[in-house]
Amino acid sequence: MRIKISKKMQADSAFRVVNIPLNRDDIVDFLLPAPAGKTGAKAGIIKQRASADAEALWAKMLKEQPGMAALLMRDNPHGFVQQLTTDRLVPVEHLTGDDTFLTRNLGGWSPVWFGVMAAKWSEAASDPLLRYAITLTEYGQAVNWLGADPALVAARLGQETGFETPEEVCAAVLRMLEWRETRGFNSTTENMTACALSLYEDIRDEGPLTRPDGKKPGVPRVVLLDELLGQLARIEERRRTALFEKDAETASALKNWQDELLRETGLMLILKAEYIMGRGRCSAVMIAPELGCVVKQPGPEPFHEAHLAAATHNGKPENRPRLTQDGALVTSAGRIRLILEEGLIERLNHLFHHKVELCSLLGYITEPFVTGPTLQEYVLEQHDRLSPEVYEFIQLHQQVCEVMGVENGDWHAANFIVVPDKPNPLVPGIPLMIHIDWGAARALTAGELTHEATEARYNQVKNIAFSYQDAHLAKISERLHNDLAQSAERRARLRALAEKMVNA
C-alpha cells in the first residue's frame, strides 16, 4: 500500500532509506558540544509512535467506519513522520553523557544513523549530516512499507483482545482514546504525567477502563499496555525536546516525575526511537514490575542486514546496513507479523523457559518481568564470573539456533538477564540467565548451510566480547570463545544438548 505524502513537501523531498556515518569530523564538530544552539536542515523522520494528529484521524475512522481497516489505520507509517532538524537526529543525552559516542569503534561497530528520511535533497550538501547521507534506495513521494496482515490479525483477534469482531475492538479502542482526550493527555506537562499515571493505575488495579460502562465495552489489556507505552514515549520525547531547547524547568520536571515513578512503582521506559547502528536498534521497551511484564515494541525499520566491514575510515573497518528483499519499511505490526509467520522467536523463548506473547494488532511483544542484572553488569562487577561454563551457556543459544535453522546476528551481553538466586537447569553450576532479545533472529536459507557458513555463525558469538565495553573482559571473552571453539569434545556436548532441547 502506498499513500502520497503531504503536498507541503518540496518536489525534491522524496522519502529515502539512508545511512549516515556519524563519526565524520564535520558531524562531530557540528553536534558537539550538545545542545550547542546550532540548527541543521529540516528532515521528515519516521519515528517510533504515530503523531497525535494521526491518532486523532484514527479515532475519527474508528467511530465513523468501524472494522478491520479502521483498526489497522494507525499502522500506516505516514502518520509516524515527524519534522526535525538534523541536529536532533541523535538524542542529546548520548552526546552529553558519553564524549566518545560519535567516535568509538567497537570492532567495526562505529555509529551509523540508519532509517527513512524525507529532506530537501537538492540542498543536502550544505548540511553537515546530510552531505554524508548514503542513499540505499528511494521510495519517492510515498513510503514503500509492509505492515499488519488483516487476515492474521482477524485470526488472532479473540486470543489477543478477548473480542471476536473488529467492530467490538474498535469500540473499545475508541473508548480509551476518548478517555485520554478528556484528560488533555497531549497538552500541558502536568496533564500528560497525570494521564499516564491514571492509566497505569487503571491497568494495575483493573480499574474502570477495564470494565464495561453502559454501552461502552471494557478496554482490553493489550490496548491499555500499548497506550501506556505511547504516553510514556510522548513524555520522554517532550523531555528530550526541552533539553534541546534549553528549557531546563520542563526537562527537570519531567525527569523528576520519571525518577519518582521508577522509585515508587519500578515503571520505566527505554525509548531508543532511532536506529544508530553499533549503538542500538530503533525500539521502545517498557519495564513494569507491578504489572508483571516487559513490553517491547520494535521500531519501524527497512528490511536489512549488517554488512560487516563494508567500508574503512581512518584505517578501521566500518559495518553498514545493507538492504534486503525490496528494502521496504517494516512497521512495528509488520515486524510482529513476520515473527509470527516465521514461528521462530516464540519458540526460541519457550525453549529457554521464557514465555512471551505477541500482539499482531498493535505490534509489540509482552514478556514476563525478570529481575536481575544484565550479564554485562554482572561480570563487570566481578570479572571471574565470566567463566567457561557461562560462556558455554551463551554458545548453547547459538547452537539451539543452528539446530532450528536460525541465525541470530545480535549477540550482546546486555541481552542476557542474570537471576543470581536461581540455578541454571541447562548448565549446572551457574545462575539462571534469560536471553531477552531475539529481534535479530531470522531463518536460514538453503545456501547458508555450508560448513564455512556454519562456522562463521558459530564464531559470530565471539563478537559479544565488544559488548562488555571493557578491554580486559573482551580479552577474557575472546579467550573463552577460542578455547571452546577448539575443543571438539565440548562442542559435541553442547550440540547434543541443543538437539535434545529442540527435538524434545
C-alpha positions in Angstrom: 0.0 0.0 0.0 1.3 3.4 -0.9 -0.1 6.8 0.2 1.1 10.1 -1.1 2.8 12.4 1.4 1.6 16.0 2.2 1.5 18.5 -0.7 3.6 20.8 1.6 6.6 18.6 0.9 9.0 20.1 -1.6 9.2 18.4 -5.1 12.6 17.0 -4.3 11.7 15.8 -0.8 11.3 12.1 -1.7 11.5 9.5 1.0 14.8 7.7 1.0 16.4 5.0 3.0 19.8 6.4 4.1 22.7 5.7 6.4 24.9 8.5 7.8 28.2 7.6 9.3 28.3 9.9 12.4 32.0 9.8 13.2 33.0 12.2 10.4 34.8 15.3 11.6 32.2 17.7 10.2 29.4 15.9 12.0 31.3 15.6 15.3 32.2 19.4 15.2 28.6 20.2 14.4 26.9 18.0 17.1 29.4 18.6 19.9 29.1 20.1 22.4 25.3 19.5 22.6 23.0 21.2 22.6 25.1 24.0 21.0 22.4 26.2 19.6 23.1 25.1 16.0 20.3 24.2 13.7 20.5 21.6 10.9 18.4 21.2 7.8 14.8 20.1 8.1 14.0 16.4 7.6 10.9 14.2 7.9 11.8 11.2 10.1 9.6 8.1 10.7 9.5 7.9 14.5 8.6 5.1 17.0 5.0 6.2 17.5 2.2 7.8 15.5 1.7 11.5 15.9 -1.2 12.9 18.0 -2.7 14.3 14.7 -2.5 10.8 13.1 -4.2 9.2 16.2 -7.0 11.8 16.0 -7.7 10.7 12.5 -7.6 7.1 13.7 -10.2 7.9 16.3 -12.4 9.5 13.7 -12.2 6.4 11.4 -12.8 4.1 14.4 -16.0 6.0 15.1 -17.3 6.5 11.5 -16.2 3.3 9.7 -15.5 0.6 12.4 -13.9 -2.5 11.0 -10.6 -4.1 10.4 -9.4 -1.3 8.0 -10.1 1.2 10.8 -8.3 -0.8 13.4 -5.1 -1.1 11.3 -5.1 2.5 10.1 -2.7 3.6 12.7 -0.1 1.2 11.4 0.4 3.4 8.3 3.9 4.9 8.7 3.0 8.2 7.0 1.3 9.0 10.4 4.7 8.5 12.1 6.5 11.2 10.2 7.9 13.9 12.5 9.6 17.1 11.2 13.0 17.5 12.8 16.3 19.3 12.1 19.4 17.2 11.6 21.0 18.4 14.9 18.3 16.4 16.6 18.8 13.0 14.9 20.9 11.8 17.8 19.4 12.1 21.4 21.2 14.8 23.3 21.9 12.6 26.3 24.1 10.4 24.1 26.1 13.4 23.2 26.4 14.8 26.7 26.7 11.6 28.6 29.5 10.0 26.5 32.1 12.1 24.8 33.2 9.1 22.6 29.7 8.2 21.4 30.3 9.5 17.9 33.9 8.3 17.5 34.2 5.0 19.3 34.7 2.0 17.1 33.9 -1.4 18.6 35.3 -4.0 16.2 33.7 -2.3 13.2 30.7 -1.0 15.1 31.0 2.7 14.7 27.8 4.8 15.0 25.8 5.0 11.8 22.3 6.6 11.7 20.0 4.4 9.6 16.4 5.0 8.7 13.8 6.6 6.4 14.1 10.3 5.7 12.5 12.9 3.6 14.6 16.1 3.1 15.2 18.8 0.5 17.9 16.7 -1.2 18.9 19.4 -3.6 20.3 21.3 -0.6 21.8 18.4 1.2 25.4 19.4 0.5 25.0 22.4 2.7 24.1 20.4 5.8 26.9 18.7 7.9 24.9 15.5 8.3 23.0 15.2 5.0 26.1 15.7 2.9 27.3 12.3 4.3 24.0 10.6 3.8 24.3 7.5 1.6 21.1 6.6 -0.2 20.3 2.9 -0.2 17.0 3.2 -2.0 14.5 6.0 -2.9 10.8 5.4 -2.2 9.6 8.5 -3.9 6.6 10.6 -2.6 5.2 7.6 -0.7 6.9 5.1 1.6 7.0 1.5 0.5 6.0 -0.4 3.5 4.9 -3.7 5.0 2.5 -3.7 7.9 0.0 -5.9 9.7 -1.7 -8.7 7.8 -5.5 -8.2 8.2 -6.2 -12.0 7.9 -3.6 -12.8 10.6 -4.9 -10.1 12.9 -8.5 -11.4 12.4 -7.5 -15.0 13.2 -5.8 -13.9 16.4 -8.3 -11.2 17.5 -10.1 -13.3 20.1 -6.8 -14.6 21.5 -5.3 -11.2 21.8 -8.2 -9.0 22.8 -11.0 -11.2 24.1 -13.4 -9.8 21.4 -14.4 -11.8 18.4 -15.2 -8.9 15.9 -13.2 -5.9 14.7 -16.2 -3.7 15.5 -16.1 -4.6 19.2 -12.4 -3.9 19.3 -12.9 -0.5 17.5 -15.4 0.5 20.2 -13.0 -0.5 23.0 -10.1 1.4 21.4 -12.3 4.4 20.8 -13.4 4.4 24.4 -9.8 4.6 25.5 -8.9 7.4 23.0 -11.9 9.4 24.2 -10.9 8.8 27.8 -7.5 10.3 27.3 -8.9 13.3 25.4 -10.9 14.3 28.4 -7.7 14.5 30.4 -5.7 16.6 27.9 -3.2 13.8 27.6 -1.1 15.7 25.0 -1.4 19.3 26.3 0.4 20.6 29.4 3.2 18.7 31.1 1.1 18.3 34.2 -1.8 16.8 32.2 0.5 14.4 30.3 2.0 13.0 33.5 -1.3 12.8 35.4 -3.0 11.0 32.5 -0.1 8.4 32.2 -0.2 7.8 36.0 -4.0 7.4 36.0 -3.8 4.9 33.0 -1.1 2.9 34.8 -3.1 2.6 38.0 -6.1 1.6 35.9 -4.2 -1.3 34.4 -2.5 -2.3 37.7 -5.7 -2.2 39.7 -8.1 -3.4 36.9 -9.9 -0.1 37.2 -12.9 1.4 35.4 -11.4 1.3 31.9 -11.0 -2.4 32.1 -14.7 -3.0 32.7 -17.8 -2.3 30.6 -19.5 1.1 31.2 -23.1 1.1 29.9 -22.8 0.5 26.2 -19.1 1.0 26.2 -17.0 -2.2 26.3 -14.1 -2.8 28.7 -10.8 -1.9 27.1 -8.5 -5.0 26.6 -5.3 -5.1 28.5 -3.3 -5.3 25.2 -4.8 -2.0 24.1 -4.1 -0.3 27.5 -0.5 -1.5 27.6 0.2 -0.1 24.1 -1.4 3.2 25.1 0.7 3.4 28.3 3.8 2.8 26.3 2.7 5.5 23.9 2.0 8.0 26.6 5.4 7.4 28.3 7.0 7.8 24.9 5.4 11.2 24.4 6.5 12.3 27.8 10.1 11.2 27.0 10.0 13.0 23.6 8.9 16.1 25.3 11.7 15.9 27.9 14.2 15.5 25.0 12.8 18.4 23.2 13.0 20.6 26.4 16.7 19.6 26.7 17.4 20.6 23.1 15.6 23.9 23.5 17.4 24.5 26.9 14.1 24.6 28.7 15.6 23.4 32.0 12.5 23.8 34.0 10.4 21.4 31.8 13.2 19.0 31.3 13.9 18.8 35.1 10.2 18.5 36.0 9.7 15.5 33.6 12.9 13.8 34.7 11.9 14.2 38.3 8.5 12.7 37.5 10.1 9.7 35.7 12.5 9.2 38.6 9.7 9.3 41.2 7.6 6.8 39.1 10.6 4.5 38.9 11.2 4.6 42.6 7.6 4.1 43.6 6.5 1.5 41.0 9.5 0.3 39.0 7.8 1.5 35.9 10.2 2.9 33.3 10.5 3.3 29.5 13.7 2.8 27.4 13.0 4.8 24.3 15.6 4.3 21.5 13.3 5.6 18.8 16.1 5.8 16.3 18.4 3.2 14.8 22.1 4.1 15.3 23.9 1.0 14.0 26.6 0.0 16.5 24.7 1.6 19.4 21.1 0.4 19.3 18.1 -0.7 17.3 15.0 1.5 16.9 12.6 0.3 19.6 10.8 1.0 22.8 10.9 -1.1 26.0 8.5 -0.6 28.9 9.5 -2.3 32.1 6.6 -2.7 34.5 7.3 -4.9 37.6 4.0 -4.3 39.3 2.2 -5.4 36.1 4.5 -8.4 35.9 5.6 -7.7 32.4 8.0 -6.1 30.0 6.6 -4.7 26.8 8.8 -4.5 23.7 7.8 -2.6 20.6 10.2 -2.9 17.6 10.6 0.3 15.7 9.9 0.9 12.0 12.9 -0.3 10.0 13.6 -1.2 6.4 14.4 -4.8 5.5 18.2 -5.0 6.0 21.1 -6.9 7.4 24.5 -5.9 8.7 27.2 -5.7 6.1 30.4 -6.3 8.1 33.5 -4.2 7.2 31.5 -2.6 4.4 33.8 0.5 4.4 37.0 1.7 6.0 37.5 5.0 7.8 40.8 6.1 9.3 42.2 2.6 8.8 39.3 0.9 10.7 36.6 -1.2 9.2 33.0 0.1 9.5 29.9 -2.1 9.5 27.0 -0.7 7.5 23.4 -1.6 6.9 22.6 -3.4 3.6 19.1 -3.6 2.3 17.5 -7.0 1.7 14.3 -8.0 -0.2 12.9 -4.8 -1.7 14.1 -2.6 1.1 10.5 -1.8 2.2 9.9 -0.2 5.6 8.6 -2.8 8.1 6.3 -1.3 10.7 6.0 -2.5 14.3 2.9 -4.5 13.5 4.7 -5.7 10.3 7.6 -7.0 12.3 5.3 -8.9 14.6 3.6 -10.3 11.5 6.9 -11.6 10.2 7.8 -13.0 13.6 4.6 -15.0 13.8 4.8 -16.2 10.2 8.4 -17.4 10.8 7.5 -19.0 14.1 11.0 -18.7 15.5 11.1 -16.1 18.3 8.2 -17.5 20.3 9.8 -21.0 20.2 13.3 -19.8 21.0 12.0 -18.0 24.1 9.9 -21.0 25.2 12.8 -23.4 24.7 14.8 -21.4 27.3 11.8 -21.2 29.6 10.8 -17.6 28.9 7.1 -17.4 27.8 6.3 -14.4 25.5 3.1 -13.2 23.9 2.8 -11.4 20.6 0.3 -8.7 19.7 -0.2 -8.7 15.9 -2.8 -5.9 16.2 -0.7 -3.3 17.8 2.8 -4.5 17.1 4.5 -5.5 20.3 5.8 -8.4 22.4 5.0 -8.9 26.1 7.4 -10.9 28.3 7.3 -11.9 31.9 9.2 -9.4 34.1 12.6 -10.9 35.2 14.6 -9.1 37.8 18.4 -9.1 37.9 21.5 -7.5 36.4 22.4 -7.9 32.8 25.3 -10.3 32.1 27.3 -7.2 31.1 26.7 -5.6 34.6 27.1 -9.0 36.4 30.6 -9.7 35.0 31.8 -6.0 35.1 31.3 -6.2 38.8 33.5 -9.3 39.1 35.4 -10.4 36.1 35.9 -14.0 37.1 32.2 -14.5 36.8 32.8 -14.8 33.1 33.7 -18.5 33.4 33.9 -21.3 30.8 30.5 -22.6 32.0 28.9 -19.2 31.5 30.4 -18.9 28.0 29.2 -22.4 27.1 25.6 -21.3 28.1 25.9 -18.3 25.8 27.1 -20.5 23.0 24.3 -23.0 23.7 21.9 -20.4 22.5 23.7 -20.2 19.1 23.7 -24.0 18.8 19.9 -24.1 19.5 19.5 -21.6 16.7 21.6 -23.7 14.4 19.6 -26.8 15.1 16.4 -24.8 14.3 17.9 -23.4 11.1 18.1 -19.8 12.5 20.7 -17.1 12.6 20.8 -14.5 15.4 23.2 -11.8 14.4 22.9 -9.8 17.7 25.0 -11.4 20.5 25.2 -8.8 23.2 25.9 -9.2 27.0 23.1 -6.8 27.8 20.6 -9.1 26.2 21.1 -11.7 29.0 19.5 -11.1 32.4 21.1 -13.0 35.3 18.9 -14.3 38.1 21.6 -15.0 40.7 19.4 -16.8 43.2 18.1 -19.4 40.7 20.1 -22.4 39.4 20.5 -22.9 35.7 18.7 -26.2 34.7 20.6 -26.4 31.4 24.2 -25.7 32.5 24.6 -26.7 36.2 26.9 -24.6 38.5 26.0 -21.2 37.1 23.0 -18.9 37.8 19.9 -18.9 35.6 20.3 -16.5 32.6 17.4 -15.4 30.4 18.1 -14.2 26.9 15.6 -11.3 26.4 16.1 -10.2 22.8 15.7 -12.4 19.7 14.7 -9.5 17.5 17.6 -10.2 15.1 16.8 -13.9 14.6 15.9 -15.0 11.1 15.5 -18.2 9.2 18.5 -19.5 7.2 18.3 -20.2 3.5 19.5 -23.4 1.9 22.6 -21.7 0.6 23.7 -20.8 4.1 24.0 -24.4 5.3 27.6 -24.9 4.1 30.4 -25.8 6.5 32.0 -22.4 6.1 28.8 -20.5 6.8 28.0 -22.7 9.8 31.5 -22.0 11.3 31.0 -18.3 10.6 27.8 -18.3 12.5 29.4 -20.2 15.4 32.1 -17.6 15.6 29.6 -14.7 15.4 29.2 -15.2 19.2 32.8 -14.1 19.6 31.6 -10.5 18.9 29.9 -10.5 22.3 33.3 -9.6 23.6 32.9 -6.0 22.4 29.6 -5.6 24.2 31.2 -5.6 27.6 32.8 -2.3 26.7 35.8 -3.3 28.8 39.1 -4.3 27.3 40.1 -6.8 29.9 36.7 -8.6 29.8 36.9 -8.5 26.0 40.1 -10.5 26.1 38.7 -13.0 28.6 35.6 -13.5 26.4 37.7 -14.0 23.2 39.9 -16.5 25.0 36.9 -18.4 26.3 35.4 -18.5 22.8 38.7 -19.7 21.2 39.1 -22.4 23.9 35.6 -23.7 23.3 35.8 -23.5 19.5 39.0 -25.6 19.5 37.6 -28.3 21.8 35.8 -31.0 19.7 34.5 -32.7 22.9 32.9 -29.6 24.4 31.4 -28.6 21.1 29.9 -32.0 20.6 28.4 -32.0 24.1 26.8 -28.6 23.5 25.5 -29.7 20.1 23.9 -32.8 21.7 22.2 -30.7 24.3 20.9 -28.3 21.7 19.4 -31.1 19.7 17.8 -32.6 22.7 16.2 -29.3 23.6 14.9 -28.7 20.1 13.7 -32.2 19.4 12.1 -32.9 22.8 
